[in-house]
Amino acid sequence: MFKGLGNIGNLGGLLKQAMQVKERMEELKERLADERVEATAGGGMVRIVISGRYEILELKIDPEIINREEPEVLETLLRAAVNEAIHRIQTLVKEKMKELTGGIEIPGME
């Protein structure tokens, strides 16, 4: 009748492990907040720095492009730099998460 009760100890161990992973993930989030990545577009005419929290920390635009180009060109370069910065920080977050989980990808934890 109570054959499965022998596994209750395993459940306790799993819960303890899950709590440890959760704590390590919180620590990782804090460390990622300090991470910075940089991306450029237009040969460096637009430069962006983004944090591990996906916040734009710096945005530099070469005055030459403002004075010389059509607004659409600047818009395109801004989009390219922002998208590249986001891609780079996403890659960094994925790498750090894989380190934390021992290579196991957890859905929704990017």
OpenMM code with the backbone's topology and positions (N, CA, C; nanometers):
from openmm import Vec3, app, unit

residues = "MET PHE LYS GLY LEU GLY ASN ILE GLY ASN LEU GLY GLY LEU LEU LYS GLN ALA MET GLN VAL LYS GLU ARG MET GLU GLU LEU LYS GLU ARG LEU ALA ASP GLU ARG VAL GLU ALA THR ALA GLY GLY GLY MET VAL ARG ILE VAL ILE SER GLY ARG TYR GLU ILE LEU GLU LEU LYS ILE ASP PRO GLU ILE ILE ASN ARG GLU GLU PRO GLU VAL LEU GLU THR LEU LEU ARG ALA ALA VAL ASN GLU ALA ILE HIS ARG ILE GLN THR LEU VAL LYS GLU LYS MET LYS GLU LEU THR GLY GLY ILE GLU ILE PRO GLY MET GLU".split()
positions = [
    Vec3(0.0799, -0.1192, 0.0000),
    Vec3(0.0000, 0.0000, 0.0000),
    Vec3(0.0850, 0.1268, 0.0000),
    Vec3(0.1973, 0.1320, 0.0735),
    Vec3(0.2821, 0.2506, 0.0828),
    Vec3(0.4178, 0.2277, 0.0174),
    Vec3(0.4203, 0.1553, -0.0919),
    Vec3(0.5470, 0.1230, -0.1587),
    Vec3(0.6256, 0.2466, -0.1997),
    Vec3(0.5595, 0.3503, -0.2469),
    Vec3(0.6274, 0.4690, -0.2981),
    Vec3(0.6854, 0.5590, -0.1907),
    Vec3(0.6613, 0.5344, -0.0659),
    Vec3(0.7085, 0.6237, 0.0405),
    Vec3(0.8593, 0.6222, 0.0551),
    Vec3(0.9246, 0.5196, 0.0075),
    Vec3(1.0705, 0.5150, 0.0158),
    Vec3(1.1351, 0.6256, -0.0656),
    Vec3(1.0666, 0.6847, -0.1597),
    Vec3(1.1195, 0.7901, -0.2451),
    Vec3(1.1003, 0.9298, -0.1879),
    Vec3(1.0339, 0.9413, -0.0740),
    Vec3(1.0097, 1.0732, -0.0153),
    Vec3(1.1415, 1.1406, 0.0201),
    Vec3(1.2389, 1.0639, 0.0654),
    Vec3(1.3712, 1.1207, 0.0945),
    Vec3(1.4331, 1.1814, -0.0302),
    Vec3(1.4127, 1.1175, -0.1439),
    Vec3(1.4631, 1.1705, -0.2703),
    Vec3(1.3953, 1.3026, -0.3042),
    Vec3(1.2683, 1.3146, -0.2736),
    Vec3(1.1944, 1.4366, -0.2994),
    Vec3(1.2532, 1.5521, -0.2178),
    Vec3(1.2847, 1.5233, -0.0920),
    Vec3(1.3475, 1.6252, -0.0073),
    Vec3(1.4806, 1.6702, -0.0648),
    Vec3(1.5571, 1.5774, -0.1149),
    Vec3(1.6862, 1.6109, -0.1770),
    Vec3(1.6685, 1.6949, -0.3016),
    Vec3(1.5675, 1.6607, -0.3805),
    Vec3(1.5390, 1.7377, -0.5011),
    Vec3(1.4967, 1.8797, -0.4670),
    Vec3(1.4135, 1.8940, -0.3656),
    Vec3(1.3704, 2.0280, -0.3246),
    Vec3(1.4887, 2.1108, -0.2757),
    Vec3(1.5775, 2.0479, -0.2017),
    Vec3(1.6975, 2.1182, -0.1526),
    Vec3(1.7833, 2.1631, -0.2705),
    Vec3(1.7997, 2.0745, -0.3681),
    Vec3(1.8771, 2.1084, -0.4879),
    Vec3(1.8124, 2.2233, -0.5634),
    Vec3(1.6812, 2.2181, -0.5765),
    Vec3(1.6092, 2.3239, -0.6479),
    Vec3(1.6286, 2.4583, -0.5784),
    Vec3(1.6246, 2.4594, -0.4475),
    Vec3(1.6455, 2.5833, -0.3721),
    Vec3(1.7875, 2.6360, -0.3924),
    Vec3(1.8850, 2.5463, -0.3964),
    Vec3(2.0232, 2.5880, -0.4194),
    Vec3(2.0392, 2.6484, -0.5583),
    Vec3(1.9773, 2.5868, -0.6583),
    Vec3(1.9837, 2.6390, -0.7947),
    Vec3(1.9187, 2.7767, -0.7994),
    Vec3(1.8051, 2.7920, -0.7320),
    Vec3(1.7368, 2.9207, -0.7297),
    Vec3(1.8261, 3.0277, -0.6680),
    Vec3(1.8933, 2.9958, -0.5586),
    Vec3(1.9840, 3.0919, -0.4949),
    Vec3(2.0980, 3.1297, -0.5893),
    Vec3(2.1553, 3.0292, -0.6560),
    Vec3(2.2651, 3.0567, -0.7494),
    Vec3(2.2166, 3.1407, -0.8668),
    Vec3(2.0925, 3.1197, -0.9092),
    Vec3(2.0379, 3.1987, -1.0198),
    Vec3(2.0200, 3.3444, -0.9774),
    Vec3(1.9765, 3.3672, -0.8554),
    Vec3(1.9629, 3.5042, -0.8057),
    Vec3(2.0991, 3.5727, -0.8000),
    Vec3(2.2004, 3.4988, -0.7540),
    Vec3(2.3368, 3.5529, -0.7510),
    Vec3(2.3834, 3.5858, -0.8919),
    Vec3(2.3529, 3.4969, -0.9862),
    Vec3(2.3919, 3.5191, -1.1258),
    Vec3(2.3253, 3.6449, -1.1804),
    Vec3(2.1982, 3.6653, -1.1512),
    Vec3(2.1287, 3.7855, -1.1974),
    Vec3(2.1975, 3.9112, -1.1456),
    Vec3(2.2400, 3.9065, -1.0205),
    Vec3(2.3097, 4.0222, -0.9633),
    Vec3(2.4433, 4.0450, -1.0339),
    Vec3(2.5164, 3.9369, -1.0598),
    Vec3(2.6453, 3.9505, -1.1295),
    Vec3(2.6247, 3.9986, -1.2731),
    Vec3(2.5205, 3.9498, -1.3382),
    Vec3(2.4935, 3.9908, -1.4762),
    Vec3(2.4622, 4.1393, -1.4851),
    Vec3(2.4050, 4.1940, -1.3808),
    Vec3(2.3744, 4.3371, -1.3809),
    Vec3(2.5010, 4.4196, -1.3977),
    Vec3(2.6140, 4.3651, -1.3542),
    Vec3(2.7422, 4.4345, -1.3652),
    Vec3(2.8114, 4.4115, -1.4995),
    Vec3(2.7618, 4.3170, -1.5773),
    Vec3(2.8215, 4.2879, -1.7077),
    Vec3(2.7901, 4.4000, -1.8058),
    Vec3(2.8818, 4.4220, -1.8980),
    Vec3(2.8648, 4.5242, -2.0013),
    Vec3(2.9083, 4.4644, -2.1353),
    Vec3(2.8314, 4.4944, -2.2385),
    Vec3(2.8744, 4.4594, -2.3740),
    Vec3(2.8628, 4.5836, -2.4607),
    Vec3(2.9468, 4.5885, -2.5619),
    Vec3(2.9510, 4.7023, -2.6527),
    Vec3(2.9256, 4.6535, -2.7938),
    Vec3(2.8554, 4.7350, -2.8703),
    Vec3(2.8332, 4.7059, -3.0118),
    Vec3(2.8425, 4.8368, -3.0885),
    Vec3(2.8866, 4.8251, -3.2135),
    Vec3(2.8978, 4.9434, -3.2979),
    Vec3(2.8316, 4.9164, -3.4323),
    Vec3(2.8063, 5.0246, -3.5044),
    Vec3(2.7530, 5.0155, -3.6403),
    Vec3(2.8116, 5.1307, -3.7202),
    Vec3(2.8132, 5.1122, -3.8512),
    Vec3(2.8638, 5.2182, -3.9387),
    Vec3(3.0107, 5.2460, -3.9185),
    Vec3(3.0877, 5.1398, -3.8963),
    Vec3(3.2313, 5.1583, -3.8769),
    Vec3(3.2636, 5.2358, -3.7491),
    Vec3(3.1780, 5.2221, -3.6491),
    Vec3(3.2012, 5.2896, -3.5221),
    Vec3(3.1327, 5.4248, -3.5104),
    Vec3(3.0557, 5.4619, -3.6115),
    Vec3(2.9878, 5.5911, -3.6054),
    Vec3(2.8773, 5.5934, -3.5004),
    Vec3(2.8242, 5.4747, -3.4694),
    Vec3(2.7272, 5.4603, -3.3610),
    Vec3(2.7808, 5.3521, -3.2684),
    Vec3(2.7861, 5.3844, -3.1388),
    Vec3(2.8382, 5.2894, -3.0394),
    Vec3(2.7397, 5.2837, -2.9235),
    Vec3(2.7133, 5.1607, -2.8782),
    Vec3(2.6201, 5.1408, -2.7671),
    Vec3(2.6820, 5.0451, -2.6662),
    Vec3(2.6570, 5.0727, -2.5379),
    Vec3(2.6962, 4.9831, -2.4297),
    Vec3(2.5684, 4.9472, -2.3549),
    Vec3(2.5490, 4.8173, -2.3330),
    Vec3(2.4284, 4.7683, -2.2677),
    Vec3(2.4675, 4.6808, -2.1490),
    Vec3(2.3849, 4.6813, -2.0447),
    Vec3(2.4136, 4.6023, -1.9248),
    Vec3(2.3479, 4.4648, -1.9342),
    Vec3(2.3821, 4.3798, -1.8381),
    Vec3(2.3208, 4.2479, -1.8282),
    Vec3(2.1743, 4.2537, -1.7939),
    Vec3(2.1251, 4.3697, -1.7579),
    Vec3(1.9824, 4.3896, -1.7335),
    Vec3(1.9134, 4.4497, -1.8556),
    Vec3(1.9842, 4.4504, -1.9682),
    Vec3(1.9323, 4.5020, -2.0946),
    Vec3(1.9031, 4.6517, -2.0873),
    Vec3(1.9805, 4.7230, -2.0077),
    Vec3(1.9660, 4.8683, -1.9994),
    Vec3(2.0753, 4.9333, -2.0827),
    Vec3(2.0383, 5.0327, -2.1613),
    Vec3(2.1376, 5.1058, -2.2387),
    Vec3(2.2120, 5.1981, -2.1435),
    Vec3(2.3441, 5.1784, -2.1354),
    Vec3(2.4264, 5.2574, -2.0449),
    Vec3(2.4941, 5.3729, -2.1167),
    Vec3(2.5313, 5.3488, -2.2411),
    Vec3(2.5965, 5.4530, -2.3212),
    Vec3(2.5450, 5.4452, -2.4637),
    Vec3(2.5322, 5.5599, -2.5249),
    Vec3(2.4968, 5.5682, -2.6658),
    Vec3(2.5732, 5.6866, -2.7231),
    Vec3(2.6657, 5.6568, -2.8132),
    Vec3(2.7482, 5.7615, -2.8736),
    Vec3(2.7219, 5.7650, -3.0233),
    Vec3(2.7032, 5.8855, -3.0744),
    Vec3(2.6813, 5.9053, -3.2179),
    Vec3(2.7845, 6.0048, -3.2671),
    Vec3(2.8587, 5.9650, -3.3674),
    Vec3(2.9590, 6.0526, -3.4269),
    Vec3(2.8874, 6.1731, -3.4883),
    Vec3(2.9262, 6.2945, -3.4512),
    Vec3(2.8595, 6.4146, -3.5050),
    Vec3(2.8614, 6.4214, -3.6572),
    Vec3(2.9611, 6.3608, -3.7183),
    Vec3(2.9694, 6.3604, -3.8650),
    Vec3(2.8445, 6.3020, -3.9291),
    Vec3(2.7943, 6.1937, -3.8704),
    Vec3(2.6780, 6.1283, -3.9309),
    Vec3(2.5521, 6.2119, -3.9108),
    Vec3(2.5459, 6.2860, -3.8032),
    Vec3(2.4289, 6.3709, -3.7786),
    Vec3(2.4248, 6.4849, -3.8804),
    Vec3(2.5391, 6.5412, -3.9066),
    Vec3(2.5463, 6.6559, -3.9978),
    Vec3(2.5423, 6.6171, -4.1449),
    Vec3(2.5816, 6.4937, -4.1750),
    Vec3(2.6050, 6.4564, -4.3131),
    Vec3(2.4979, 6.3673, -4.3748),
    Vec3(2.4346, 6.2863, -4.2959),
    Vec3(2.3470, 6.1829, -4.3508),
    Vec3(2.1988, 6.2158, -4.3327),
    Vec3(2.1197, 6.1434, -4.4062),
    Vec3(1.9749, 6.1506, -4.3919),
    Vec3(1.9350, 6.0846, -4.2602),
    Vec3(1.8248, 6.1258, -4.2003),
    Vec3(1.7811, 6.0653, -4.0734),
    Vec3(1.7637, 5.9134, -4.0823),
    Vec3(1.7214, 5.8628, -4.1972),
    Vec3(1.7000, 5.7193, -4.2140),
    Vec3(1.8292, 5.6409, -4.1952),
    Vec3(1.9410, 5.6983, -4.2380),
    Vec3(2.0701, 5.6305, -4.2232),
    Vec3(2.1039, 5.6180, -4.0752),
    Vec3(2.0875, 5.7259, -4.0004),
    Vec3(2.1142, 5.7230, -3.8571),
    Vec3(2.0204, 5.6242, -3.7874),
    Vec3(1.8934, 5.6249, -3.8251),
    Vec3(1.7974, 5.5317, -3.7661),
    Vec3(1.8399, 5.3874, -3.7906),
    Vec3(1.8837, 5.3578, -3.9106),
    Vec3(1.9280, 5.2224, -3.9453),
    Vec3(2.0494, 5.1825, -3.8626),
    Vec3(2.1457, 5.2742, -3.8491),
    Vec3(2.2657, 5.2438, -3.7706),
    Vec3(2.2334, 5.2252, -3.6233),
    Vec3(2.1436, 5.3060, -3.5706),
    Vec3(2.1017, 5.2907, -3.4306),
    Vec3(2.0362, 5.1550, -3.4086),
    Vec3(1.9451, 5.1187, -3.4983),
    Vec3(1.8797, 4.9881, -3.4877),
    Vec3(1.9817, 4.8756, -3.4922),
    Vec3(2.0756, 4.8844, -3.5841),
    Vec3(2.1766, 4.7792, -3.5986),
    Vec3(2.2614, 4.7669, -3.4719),
    Vec3(2.3038, 4.8787, -3.4154),
    Vec3(2.3868, 4.8756, -3.2954),
    Vec3(2.3088, 4.8214, -3.1756),
    Vec3(2.1850, 4.8652, -3.1583),
    Vec3(2.1029, 4.8179, -3.0461),
    Vec3(2.0770, 4.6682, -3.0598),
    Vec3(2.0395, 4.6241, -3.1790),
    Vec3(2.0121, 4.4819, -3.1998),
    Vec3(2.1363, 4.3966, -3.1758),
    Vec3(2.2513, 4.4425, -3.2193),
    Vec3(2.3750, 4.3676, -3.1967),
    Vec3(2.4081, 4.3624, -3.0481),
    Vec3(2.3908, 4.4717, -2.9766),
    Vec3(2.4167, 4.4731, -2.8327),
    Vec3(2.3239, 4.3764, -2.7600),
    Vec3(2.1974, 4.3759, -2.7970),
    Vec3(2.1012, 4.2840, -2.7352),
    Vec3(2.1408, 4.1396, -2.7632),
    Vec3(2.1770, 4.1105, -2.8870),
    Vec3(2.2201, 3.9753, -2.9229),
    Vec3(2.3409, 3.9334, -2.8394),
    Vec3(2.4370, 4.0228, -2.8236),
    Vec3(2.5575, 3.9890, -2.7471),
    Vec3(2.5271, 3.9640, -2.6001),
    Vec3(2.4404, 4.0441, -2.5395),
    Vec3(2.4090, 4.0235, -2.3983),
    Vec3(2.3259, 3.8973, -2.3812),
    Vec3(2.2373, 3.8667, -2.4771),
    Vec3(2.1612, 3.7418, -2.4701),
    Vec3(2.2550, 3.6213, -2.4753),
    Vec3(2.3545, 3.6273, -2.5613),
    Vec3(2.4521, 3.5194, -2.5717),
    Vec3(2.5287, 3.5038, -2.4409),
    Vec3(2.5691, 3.6143, -2.3825),
    Vec3(2.6403, 3.6110, -2.2543),
    Vec3(2.5532, 3.5500, -2.1453),
    Vec3(2.4276, 3.5899, -2.1387),
    Vec3(2.3357, 3.5365, -2.0374),
    Vec3(2.3184, 3.3858, -2.0563),
    Vec3(2.3015, 3.3407, -2.1803),
    Vec3(2.2862, 3.1973, -2.2074),
    Vec3(2.4090, 3.1197, -2.1634),
    Vec3(2.5289, 3.1730, -2.1921),
    Vec3(2.6523, 3.1060, -2.1521),
    Vec3(2.6611, 3.0942, -1.9998),
    Vec3(2.6291, 3.2014, -1.9301),
    Vec3(2.6344, 3.2005, -1.7839),
    Vec3(2.5309, 3.1045, -1.7259),
    Vec3(2.4123, 3.0985, -1.7870),
    Vec3(2.3089, 3.0073, -1.7395),
    Vec3(2.3504, 2.8623, -1.7611),
    Vec3(2.4150, 2.8334, -1.8736),
    Vec3(2.4615, 2.6970, -1.8987),
    Vec3(2.5668, 2.6569, -1.7960),
    Vec3(2.6542, 2.7507, -1.7599),
    Vec3(2.7538, 2.7230, -1.6559),
    Vec3(2.6837, 2.6892, -1.5246),
    Vec3(2.5819, 2.7654, -1.4917),
    Vec3(2.5092, 2.7479, -1.3669),
    Vec3(2.4366, 2.6142, -1.3620),
    Vec3(2.3766, 2.5754, -1.4742),
    Vec3(2.2940, 2.4538, -1.4765),
    Vec3(2.3716, 2.3314, -1.5247),
    Vec3(2.5004, 2.3456, -1.5444),
    Vec3(2.5788, 2.2316, -1.5908),
    Vec3(2.5474, 2.1924, -1.7337),
    Vec3(2.5087, 2.2884, -1.8142),
    Vec3(2.4813, 2.2640, -1.9553),
    Vec3(2.3358, 2.2337, -1.9868),
    Vec3(2.2535, 2.2218, -1.8838),
    Vec3(2.1116, 2.1948, -1.9057),
    Vec3(2.0407, 2.3253, -1.9357),
    Vec3(1.9692, 2.3300, -2.0470),
    Vec3(1.8945, 2.4497, -2.0820),
    Vec3(1.7568, 2.4429, -2.0180),
    Vec3(1.7240, 2.5444, -1.9395),
    Vec3(1.5947, 2.5494, -1.8732),
    Vec3(1.5078, 2.6489, -1.9490),
    Vec3(1.3949, 2.6048, -2.0040),
    Vec3(1.3086, 2.6953, -2.0797),
    Vec3(1.2666, 2.8159, -1.9960),
    Vec3(1.2708, 2.9337, -2.0593),
    Vec3(1.2282, 3.0558, -1.9925),
    Vec3(1.3325, 3.1177, -1.9009),
    Vec3(1.4529, 3.0608, -1.8960),
    Vec3(1.5546, 3.1119, -1.8046),
    Vec3(1.6649, 3.1862, -1.8783),
    Vec3(1.6305, 3.2498, -1.9867),
    Vec3(1.7304, 3.3240, -2.0652),
    Vec3(1.7316, 3.4672, -2.0263),
] * unit.nanometer
topology = app.Topology()
chain = topology.addChain("A")
for resn in residues:
    res = topology.addResidue(resn, chain)
    for name in ("N", "CA", "C"):
        topology.addAtom(name, app.Element.getBySymbol(name[0]), res)
